Amino acid sequence: MKDKIVIITGGSSGIGRALATKFGLQGSRVLITGRNKGALDKTVDELRAKGITIHGFQGDVTQEADNKAMAEEAVRLYGGIDILINNAGISMRAAFTEVDLDVVRKVMETNYFGAVYASRYCLPEIIKSKGSIVGVSSIAGFVGLPGRTGYSSSKFALNGFLEVLRIELLKTGVHVLTACPGFTASNIRKRALAKGGNQQGESPRDEEAMMTAEECAFHIYRAVVKRKRILILTRQGKLAVWLNKWWPSLADKLVYSIMAKETGAPIK
């Protein structure tokens, strides 16, 4: 990955920051994006102090024009694009019967359309370099999670988009990776939207028992190097995907039981 030009959306915290660190320490030239300029600038400064070549781009992945400008900025700064990691995402937690439908729409716009827009505007350069498009999806893109209607729907959509993209680009030399972490320790649950659209503020799960963002980034980095098609992480995640494929009725019951044990779960 030395000298590769890597764009990471949502790169100022969590898995995105860990990916920027991992790729950067391997010699990649990195552009991270985010909406919060303060968090973006802080991450850029801290990673530069580690010797990483990195710039920040303030933008909103839900805005098509911002994605176009992001791709143009990468070309201006570094001369091209080798790898796009569609990492920006938000979650939500509420029963479908209670959730404000604007919450579902907002999650879909970020997790799905954000990846569509970014991929569209980075793709011409990635085709030139025979590079990679990565989507940071989720086990929730294979298994429906109760209380996460918008989140699971957006990840199922993302998985379908990446699969089509992989097939369409089969003869171009472009690599497409669908990366599906299980529960990973990050701030995504703290920022998850509640039924009315406000952030829930506290994680309903034990963050210390989860895979770290750095572990997740290591596996995604290795999958990009090996140009893998699909990456499914954690034993629990692999088991959930396997059961949902081969024993779906049991998978439904187990997923329900696990999610109902969350603090303040919207299902009982």
N, C-alpha and C positions, 0 to 999 in steps of 0.2 A: 504493500500500500504506500510505499515511499513516493512522494511527489504527486500522488493522486489528489484530485480536487473533489472534495466531499461537501455536499450540502446536507445539513441536518435541521429539519424543521422542529420547532419546540426544543431548542437545544440549550436553554439556559438552566435547566434543572432536571433531576431524575434520570431516566434512561438516556435522554437526549444529551445531557451534559456528560454522562459516563461514556457515551459513544464518541463525543467530541474529544474527550481525553484519550480514549483508546486509539482512535485513528490518528489523532495528532501526535501522540508519542511514538507512533510507528512511522512518522514522517509525512503524513498526509497534510495537505493544505485545506483548512476547514472554514466553512461559512455556516454559522448557526443563525437561526431566526427565532423571533419571539415578539410578543406584543408589548411586554414590559421592558422599557429601555433601561431602567435601573438594574434589573436582574440580568439583562443581556450584557450590559457594560461590565458588571461585576464578574460575570463568568468569563468574558473575554480577557479581562485584566488578570484574573487568577490563572487561566490556562496559558496566557502569554508568559507569565512568570515561570512556567514549567518548560519554556522553550518551544511551545507549540505555535505554529503559524496559523492564526485564526482571526477572523473578522466577524462582526455581528451585523445583522440586517433586521431593523425593526419593521415588522409587517404582520398582517393578520392572514392566516392561511385560508380563511373563509372568503377573502376578497380576491377575485381573479386577477385584478390589476396588480395587487401586491405580489402575487406569485410570478407574474411576468417580470416585474421589476427585480425580484429576487434572482431569477435566472440571469437577467442582464447584468446584475451586480457581480455575480460569480464570474461571468465571462470578462467583465471589465477588470476585476481584481486579479484573476488567476489565468485568464485566457481560455477557459473551457469548463466543462463539467464531466467528471468521471462517474461519480456515485451520488445518487439522491436517496436520502433516508427519510421517508415520510413517517416522522415520529410524533408530530404534534397531535395531541388528542385530549379529550375531556370525557368524563364519565357522568353517570347520573344514578340515582337510586330512589325509586318510588314505584308503587304498584301502577300498572297501566290504567286502572280504573280511576286513579287519583291524580296522575301526573298532568301538568299543564302541557298541552301538545307542542307549545313553543320550545319546551325543554328538549323534546325528542328531535325537533327540527334543528335546534342549535347543535346538538351532539352530531347529528348526521352531517350538517354543514362543515363541521370541524374535522371529524374523523374520516368521512368519505370524500366529500367534495374538495376538502383541502388537499387530499392526496391526488385527486383527479387533476386539479388545477396545477399543482406543482409538477406532476409528472408530464403534463402536456407541454409546459413551457421549458422544462429541462431536457425533454426527450431528444430534440434535434442534436444537441451537443453530446448526449449520451450515446446516440447512434454512431456519431463520428468516432467516439472513443471506444466503442464496443464495451461500454461500462455496465453499471448496475443500477437498477431501481429496487429499492427495498421498502416494503410496507411493514411497519411495526403494528401488527394486528393483535390478536389475543386468542386464548382458548375460547373466549366468548364468541369468536367468529366461527366456531365449529359446534359449540354447545350453547343453547339458549339459557341465559341466567335469569331467573325470576327476580323482579325488582330492577332489572337493568335493560328494559325494553329498548330504549334508544341506543344504548351502548352496544348490546349484542347485535341489533339490526345494522348498525353502522359498520361493525366488524365483519359480519356476514357479507355485506355489500363490498367492503374493501377486499375481502378474500376473492370474491367473484371478479372484481375489476382486475386484480393482479393476475388471476388465472387467464383471463382473456388477453391481457397485455402480454403475458409470457408466450402464449400461442401465436398471437399476431406478429410478435417480434422474433419468432423462432429462427428465421433465416438471416437476421441482421447481426447476430453475435451479441445482442444485448442480454444480460442476465437479469432475471426478476426473482427476488426472494420474498416469500411470505414468512415473516418471523412472528411466532405466536408465543409470547411469554405466558406463564401462568401468573398467579398472584405475585407481584414484585413490589418490594418496599420502595415506595416513591410517594410524592405528594398528590397523586391523581385522585385518591379517595378523599383526601381532605378538601380538594377543590371540586369534588363531584357535586353535581346539581341536585338539589332536593326537588320535591314535587312542584314547588312554586317557582323554581329557577334560582333560588339563593344557594350559595355554597354550603354544604353540610358541615364543614369546619373540622370535624374530627373523623378519623378513620374508624369504621365499625369492626375492623379486623386487627389481629395481632401482627403489626408490621415487623416485629423482630423475628418472627418465625418464617418470614418469606425470603425468597431469593433476593439478593441485593441488586441494585441497579448496575453495579460494576460487574457482577457475575453475568447478568443478562447481556451487557455490552460485549463482554468477552466472547460469549457464544455467537452473538450476531456478527461480530467482527470475523470470527473464524468461518462462519457460514458464507460471508461475502467473499473471503479469500478462496474458499473451496467452490464458490458459485453454486451453492445448494438451492434447490427449488423451495423447500418448505422446512422450517425449523419449528419444532414444538418442544417447549421447555417445561421442566419439572416433571417428576414422576406422577404427581397428581394430574397435571395437564395431559400427559400422554395417556394415562388410564382413562380420563374423562373422554378424550377423543375416540379411543378404542371402543369403550363401552357404548358410546353414542352411535357408533357405526354398526356394531355387531349385537348389541343387547340394549336397544334404545329404551325399552320400557323400564328396565332397571336403572339406566342412566337418569331418566326423568326423576325417579324416586330419590336416588342418591343426591342429585343436584338440589332438589327441593329441600331435602333434609339438611344439607350442609349450609345452604343459603339462609334457611330459617333460623339457624343458630347465631347469625350475626347480631350484634348489639343493635336494638331498635329496628330489626328486620321488618320490611313492609309485608312479608308473608309470615304466617304462623303455622 
